């Protein structure tokens, strides 16, 4: 432990006569800091931290000489006595009750107990310059439920797994002290401290270093829109709140009223502290739409500029990600151009549109996203509400995103802590839809031009819910329980679930912990391998690595269709069986290389060595010979079209009779990944009249061909001229997806199931 002594300093303009430090049974007086004061000793409450962002200073400390006349404001108190690291202390204002330090670095006895001086200069870090957040794969996790132990140390052991999965950034839910044993983290009151529940300051520092050693960046979720109710003493020190504005939590934080300067710096310096002393690489700002600031310069813009300045001085990349529901593209515009300066924003509109398409749910705020064209608009233009009427909000909402705005500035997801945890029972998608349908939605999202995020356990379709859990005391607990019930009174979910799980029950927390053993079994293991492959395709296939959303489109009929990214196609089916028709300008494989059964696990009750069968209402049937999997050579199976010739004969109907070369005017594709076996059928011109949908020729038949119709592939003969092909039917017998990418002529075939 460091033997250096640290002074304590606090902003307490509400103290009229005196402020004292209480420690070791003694009381140490503090004196008001004046404009003329310029002590050189270090102080335990860190202020003006941006003045020397690269210096390795001790916890809470900075040279008070940083507070020059330009930065002086009244209300600061300083104690001349120095204290060693490890000292536990409290403040008393005008002889009042003991209070924790608003900038406490550690609360070893909880939010109501004394603070403790921490020497963060003792933490050891390697050089990690950070990563550009744009286009990266994020992984959101809650330390308490990510592992059975619920600690930083246990989570750190999983970091190599996340790296091999294809993750770039680990995003942690808030880690500040919270009331009781468990909490999501959004009820924090000591924003400079690290909860003891997870391992305290040293545990967090070790976790960050382990992430950096694994090549992963760390994003910390911070809450700058409110303080929790339990253990909230900060309002006794000064005007941190204002009645001018209100939020869902009550009086808003004072970012624009009298004496708001120190309040603004409290939050800006908080972010700098995490970046400097714990080497945090990025920040996710919770619900920035609840940060109300009418100042000429918005607090978000000031925060952005401060962190960018720190990063430049320190030689590191510091990212900012905002959770915003106002649908304002200015959120991700630079401050120099009048924007808020966020690098990325969460994008609920795309989540909602994809969720409705894949699940069929339309209750509550999902209602507008069940409208025709919602998914197409979201994937092409980002915001569904871009100045149009929102039935949920009952007003016009949002602004359009300029075509010039980088798609990677929008983070999308099919699950996150809000979209799972704020459901009545915290259930995941696979509790109500098939794993194949969920994987199809994941394929569309992961292979989109946007930045992408997974939520813990999503990669293997975890069966555990993520429920809302708290551990408040007897005064607040009943209010939280009742509030949770009231939250769903206007939703159909209340009728679907007999009871909303009580946030205060221990079982609610334990039910939310991941079961890592299931990731190695059956459908979960299949889902995990599929997720790993999707992330690999996202990195390696140029069409998917491209952020140009203009060169993409989605064509669907009902709940099946395809999503084109450049020259690659994601065929998706949220209900099955379904047939999707791709354009005749493509050349699909006559023999489709499939993963072995070791890679592509069968659906329950099905064997990959057997042919899938159509539904009972489909009288046409299908011949098992056409779906026969052959185990040869490399161990990757092949299945054939009916009458398509030998497996090595090339691409069916893509070449002239007698020629082994594909038509030069057709894009030759190969199947890169599929949830389940697709059947690929060329459509002769004489049998199908194409329809036009958004400029692409094609026809989609949901739930297979009509009864008593002859399947087109039965009359297709080997060697059919390319000019006779109108399109290609891709039949998916169950919910799932198939990804087609340009053939890698002369290059090594893409491996399946191989980690990064």
WOHUJO-V470134 format. One record per pair of residues at least 24 apart in sequence whose ideal C-beta (glycine too) atoms are under 7 Angstrom apart, sorted by sequence separation. I is the first residue (numbers start at 1). GAP is how many residues later the second one is. If there is no record, write none. Layout:
i gap
I GAP
I GAP
This chain:
i gap
90 24
238 24
319 24
321 24
367 24
368 24
480 24
543 24
544 24
688 24
39 25
40 25
89 25
90 25
353 25
367 25
543 25
687 25
38 26
59 26
88 26
89 26
435 26
38 27
58 27
88 27
226 27
365 27
414 27
477 27
541 27
704 27
88 28
139 28
225 28
350 28
364 28
382 28
414 28
684 28
699 28
87 29
137 29
141 29
143 29
175 29
349 29
350 29
653 29
683 29
698 29
86 30
87 30
137 30
305 30
652 30
697 30
86 31
137 31
138 31
139 31
140 31
141 31
142 31
304 31
353 31
414 31
430 31
681 31
684 31
85 32
136 32
139 32
143 32
271 32
275 32
350 32
413 32
472 32
681 32
684 32
85 33
136 33
138 33
349 33
412 33
470 33
7 34
9 34
35 34
83 34
85 34
268 34
272 34
276 34
288 34
301 34
349 34
428 34
467 34
469 34
470 34
682 34
7 35
8 35
9 35
10 35
43 35
188 35
264 35
268 35
272 35
275 35
285 35
288 35
289 35
347 35
349 35
420 35
468 35
594 35
6 36
7 36
8 36
9 36
133 36
185 36
255 36
267 36
271 36
282 36
285 36
287 36
288 36
289 36
304 36
305 36
349 36
412 36
684 36
690 36
6 37
7 37
8 37
35 37
131 37
186 37
255 37
256 37
281 37
282 37
283 37
284 37
285 37
286 37
289 37
304 37
416 37
428 37
577 37
690 37
6 38
9 38
144 38
189 38
255 38
256 38
264 38
268 38
272 38
281 38
283 38
285 38
304 38
412 38
417 38
427 38
577 38
639 38
682 38
688 38
44 39
189 39
256 39
282 39
284 39
301 39
411 39
416 39
426 39
469 39
596 39
641 39
685 39
688 39
188 40
252 40
255 40
300 40
301 40
410 40
411 40
412 40
413 40
415 40
425 40
426 40
469 40
596 40
641 40
684 40
41 41
170 41
187 41
300 41
410 41
426 41
467 41
595 41
596 41
684 41
685 41
142 42
189 42
248 42
298 42
300 42
407 42
408 42
411 42
413 42
425 42
426 42
594 42
683 42
33 43
60 43
187 43
189 43
224 43
247 43
275 43
407 43
408 43
415 43
469 43
593 43
594 43
682 43
683 43
33 44
255 44
467 44
594 44
683 44
32 45
33 45
60 45
175 45
189 45
421 45
467 45
593 45
594 45
683 45
31 46
59 46
152 46
153 46
170 46
420 46
421 46
465 46
466 46
592 46
682 46
683 46
30 47
31 47
151 47
152 47
169 47
174 47
245 47
421 47
464 47
465 47
591 47
592 47
681 47
30 48
150 48
151 48
168 48
169 48
170 48
171 48
172 48
173 48
174 48
464 48
680 48
681 48
30 49
167 49
168 49
170 49
172 49
174 49
222 49
417 49
464 49
591 49
153 50
156 50
169 50
171 50
178 50
464 50
627 50
680 50
681 50
28 51
152 51
156 51
159 51
163 51
179 51
464 51
590 51
6 52
151 52
152 52
155 52
159 52
163 52
179 52
462 52
463 52
627 52
678 52
679 52
28 53
144 53
163 53
678 53
4 54
6 54
144 54
152 54
156 54
160 54
162 54
220 54
590 54
678 54
6 55
143 55
152 55
159 55
463 55
590 55
2 56
45 56
327 56
591 56
666 56
676 56
46 57
60 57
159 57
457 57
622 57
676 57
19 58
21 58
45 58
59 58
327 58
456 58
460 58
676 58
59 59
327 59
460 59
590 59
663 59
23 60
59 60
220 60
354 60
590 60
676 60
678 60
13 61
58 61
59 61
222 61
224 61
225 61
351 61
590 61
675 61
13 62
15 62
58 62
218 62
219 62
225 62
350 62
351 62
461 62
589 62
590 62
657 62
674 62
675 62
12 63
58 63
218 63
219 63
220 63
221 63
222 63
223 63
347 63
351 63
461 63
588 63
653 63
674 63
11 64
23 64
57 64
217 64
219 64
222 64
345 64
347 64
424 64
460 64
587 64
657 64
674 64
11 65
12 65
23 65
56 65
217 65
219 65
221 65
225 65
344 65
345 65
346 65
347 65
612 65
656 65
23 66
111 66
225 66
343 66
344 66
345 66
461 66
656 66
673 66
9 67
10 67
22 67
110 67
212 67
224 67
344 67
460 67
587 67
653 67
655 67
671 67
672 67
9 68
21 68
22 68
111 68
351 68
460 68
654 68
672 68
9 69
379 69
424 69
459 69
653 69
671 69
672 69
21 70
22 70
107 70
208 70
327 70
329 70
359 70
423 70
424 70
529 70
670 70
7 71
8 71
208 71
327 71
328 71
642 71
669 71
670 71
7 72
19 72
20 72
208 72
327 72
329 72
425 72
459 72
641 72
642 72
653 72
669 72
44 73
205 73
329 73
332 73
359 73
424 73
603 73
643 73
645 73
669 73
670 73
19 74
204 74
359 74
526 74
643 74
644 74
668 74
669 74
7 75
8 75
358 75
526 75
587 75
643 75
667 75
668 75
6 76
18 76
22 76
329 76
424 76
425 76
525 76
587 76
5 77
6 77
17 77
332 77
5 78
15 78
16 78
111 78
192 78
523 78
593 78
672 78
5 79
14 79
15 79
111 79
191 79
358 79
522 79
587 79
592 79
358 80
586 80
587 80
3 81
8 81
10 81
12 81
120 81
138 81
192 81
585 81
586 81
587 81
588 81
589 81
123 82
358 82
585 82
587 82
589 82
2 83
107 83
118 83
126 83
358 83
586 83
594 83
1 84
125 84
128 84
1 85
620 85
104 86
107 86
126 86
131 86
426 86
618 86
105 87
106 87
126 87
130 87
354 87
447 87
618 87
104 88
105 88
108 88
435 88
439 88
446 88
592 88
619 88
103 89
104 89
442 89
446 89
615 89
618 89
619 89
620 89
100 90
321 90
354 90
447 90
614 90
617 90
620 90
10 91
354 91
439 91
443 91
447 91
620 91
10 92
435 92
442 92
446 92
588 92
106 94
106 95
105 96
447 97
449 97
449 98
449 99
186 100
449 100
567 100
219 102
581 102
347 103
449 103
344 107
6 111
169 113
171 113
583 113
584 113
583 114
583 115
582 116
2 117
581 117
1 118
447 118
581 118
2 119
111 119
112 119
444 119
581 119
614 119
2 120
111 120
580 120
579 121
612 121
579 122
447 123
578 124
578 125
579 125
444 126
577 126
579 126
364 127
443 127
577 127
363 128
444 128
363 129
443 129
363 130
603 131
102 132
440 132
100 133
440 133
99 134
440 134
102 135
537 135
537 136
99 137
437 137
555 138
408 139
534 139
555 139
561 139
407 140
533 140
560 140
588 140
406 141
553 141
555 141
584 141
407 142
560 142
584 142
586 142
93 143
553 143
555 143
557 143
584 143
558 144
583 144
530 145
557 145
582 145
581 146
582 146
403 147
581 147
581 148
582 148
133 149
131 150
579 150
580 150
128 151
130 151
579 152
588 152
599 153
125 154
577 154
578 154
599 154
577 155
576 156
577 156
120 157
576 157
577 157
595 157
576 158
595 158
571 159
573 159
576 159
575 160
571 161
574 161
573 162
75 163
573 163
573 164
572 165
571 166
570 167
571 167
380 169
570 169
569 171
568 172
380 173
568 173
568 174
379 175
567 175
376 178
375 179
132 185
129 186
130 186
131 186
133 186
75 187
129 187
130 187
73 188
129 188
130 188
133 188
73 189
543 198
541 200
357 202
537 202
134 209
133 210
134 210
133 211
358 216
357 217
53 219
533 219
49 220
533 220
536 220
14 222
47 222
50 222
14 223
46 223
49 223
53 223
532 223
14 224
49 224
529 224
12 225
13 225
11 226
12 226
10 227
11 227
46 227
49 227
184 233
440 235
439 236
436 239
436 240
230 242
230 243
173 244
13 246
230 246
229 247
11 251
50 256
53 257
50 259
54 259
50 260
53 260
54 260
53 261
134 272
135 273
138 273
134 274
134 275
142 275
140 276
140 277
182 287
183 287
183 288
182 289
181 290
180 291
179 292
180 292
447 292
179 293
165 294
179 294
443 294
440 295
440 296
443 296
439 297
440 297
436 298
437 298
439 298
436 299
436 300
434 301
146 310
140 313
142 314
136 315
137 315
138 315
139 315
140 315
141 315
135 316
140 316
134 317
182 327
148 365
165 366
166 366
145 367
165 367
145 368
146 368
145 369
166 369
165 370
166 370
166 373
137 398
135 412
166 590
164 591
164 592
